[in-house]
């Protein structure tokens, strides 16, 4: 029987995972059906009864789903981490955001800044503005964007800049470019983990996909799309 593996994942990992699925399907003969939402929505929908075989979201959320019996205990594996970046329209002037001061100045100088209002990255960014002491200057210029549309808003002219996980910026090319990553002192890596449904209709197939996505063999493909791995013996 060749039924679909139902993969439910966070929007931030979508560009990277979509690059891997054809390779998995060709190698195994299995098919993968995908659904994407921002991290909190993925967790909420699974808690409400959404059917899935494999999930990729923040590790604490995977553990919450394990505790609630939605994800199989012992199935959690690390997927990778994604850093935050600044998106600008392709061909626009070069931004200096290499230091904390330059980063803050660029935000204060921008006419408008899109951010993922309902995602993990958006919450971090709002807190960062407060920490930098520039919230009063920047918040009036913020443009709330739905998950998956933040970087694209820059390409459409809906905002001058966007702050969003690097994966989403790279996926929005060629209309959008990665102006730069957050300075090291301000960088926040969003971690992602894989979990297998406790009620999977084909747990063995789900395990095959989990092992493939976590395999070192796909590290380079993920790196090119903004997902970093941390290997103990690398």
N, C-alpha and C positions, 0 to 999 in steps of 0.2 A: 504494500500500500504506500503510495507516494502522496502524503498529505503535507500541507504547508506547516512550517514552523512559524509560529506567531511571535514576532519580535516587537516589543514595545520599548521605545527608548527616548532619551532626552534629545531635544532638538540640537543641542550643541554637538553631539556625537554623530548626527545624521550624515554630514558630508563624508566623514571618514568611514563609517560603517557601510554606506552605500557603495563605496569604492571596493569593498571586500566581498560583498555578497555574491556577485557573479562568479568570482573565483571559487567560493565555497560551493555554490550550486553546481558548477561544472565538475568539481572534484568528487562530489558526493551523490549527485543525481537528486538531491533534496531541493525543495523550494522554500523560500523565505518570504513571508508576508510581513510588511513593516508598518508601524504606526508611530508617530512622533508627537510629543507634547513637551512643554517645559517640565523640569524635574518635579515640582510640587503637584502638577496636574497628573503626571504619570502615576505617582504614588496614590493620589486621591482616587483616581479612576480604578486602579487595581483594588484598593480597599473597598470600593463600591461594587466590585464584582466583575470588572473587565477581565475577559478571558485572554490569557497569554501563555507562552511557553518559556520565553526568555525576556529578561528586563535588563536595561542598562541605565542606571541613574546614580545619584550620589551614594556613596557607601553607607552613611547613616540611615538613608531611606531604605536601602536594601535590608539593613539589619532590623529596621522597624517592621518591614514586611515579613521577615523571618519570624520575628516575635509574634506577629499576628497570624502566622500560619499560612500566609500567601506565597511565600518563597521557601523552597526546600532548605532546611538546615544543612549546613556544610557545603552548599553549592556556590557560595559567594567567591568570586575571584576578581582580582584587580584588572581593570581594562586600561586605564591610563589617566593622564591629567591634561588639562587644557588651560593655557594661560590667557590672560586678558589682553586685548589690543585695541587700538584706535583705528577706525576705518575712515577713509576719505575718498572722495570721488577720484577716479582714475585720471591722471594727468594734472591734478591740482598741485599747488605749491608744496614743497617739502616741509614737513613739520619737524620742529625740534622738540622732542618729548623724552630726551635721554636722561634728564635729571628730574628730581621732584619739583624743583622750581620751574623748569621749562614746561613740564607736564601741566602744572597748575596754571601757568600763564597761557598755554594753548587752550585750555578749557575756558578760561575767562575771556579770551579773545574771540572764541568761536561764536558765530551768530546763533547756531542751534546745534543741539547734541541729542541724538537718538539713543535710547537705552531700552533694554528688555525689562519692561515694568513688572512683568509677572514671573520673571525667572531668577535663578540663583545669582547670576551675574549682575542683574539690576539692583538687587538688594545690597550686594557688596559695594557697588558703585555709589549708591546713595550714602551709605555709611562712610565711604572714603571721602566724599565731599565735605562731610561734617568734620572728619578727622583733619583734613587739610585746611579747614577754616575758610573754605570758599563756597559754602553751600548757598549763602545769600546771593552771591554774584552769579552762580551757575544754575541753580535750580529753576529760576524763571525761564531759562533758555532750553530746558529739557523737553524732548519730544518722546512721549511714551509710545513704545512700539510693541506689537504682539510678538510672541516667540517665533523666531525664524524669519522675521521681517526687519530686524533692527539694522543690519548692514545694508540690506536692499533699500532701505529708506534713503540712504545717502545716494545710491545710484539713481533713484527716482527724483532726487532734488528735494526730498522732504526734510533733510537736515544736512548741515555742513559736515558734521562729524558723527560718528557712532562709536560707542564703547560696548564691546561684545566679545565673547570668546573668539580666539584667533581662527578656529575652524570655520566659523560662520563668515568671517571676513574673506578668507581664502576662497570659500565656495561662491562668494558673490562676484568674483572676477568674471569678465574683464571690466565691468562698469565701475567696480570698487577696488581700491587698493589698500593694503595694509600699511598705514602710515607709520606704525611702529607698535611695539609691545609696551606695556606699562613698565616704568622704571623698576629695577629689581627691588627697591625698598618698598614699593607699593604693589608689586605683583601678587595676585591671588590666584593660585592654581585651583581649578575646580576638578576634584577627583571623581572618577566614575568606576563603578563596579558592576559586574554581571551576576545575575542570580537566575536560577531555574525555578519555574513555577512548581509549587507543591502539588498542583492539579494538572500538570502537563499531560496532554493526550498522547505524547510521544517523548518521554523523558530521555530516552537514549539519543534521539535525533537532536533534542535541545542541548544535551551534553556535548554532542559533536560540534555544534555551532559555538557553544561556549568555549570549548578547547581551541577551536580554530581562531576565534576572535582574540583569545589571550595568548596565542602562540607567538614566539619570537620571529617566526617566519614572515609575519606581516608588520613587524615593527617599522620597517623603512617606508612602507606605504602609508602607515598612520602618521609617521613623522612629517612626511611631505604635506599632510593635510592638517597639521597642527596639534596632533595628539602625541604627547610624550610618554614614554615608558620609563619605569624605574626598575632596572634589573639588578639584583643583588651582586651578580658576578660579572656585570657588564664592564 
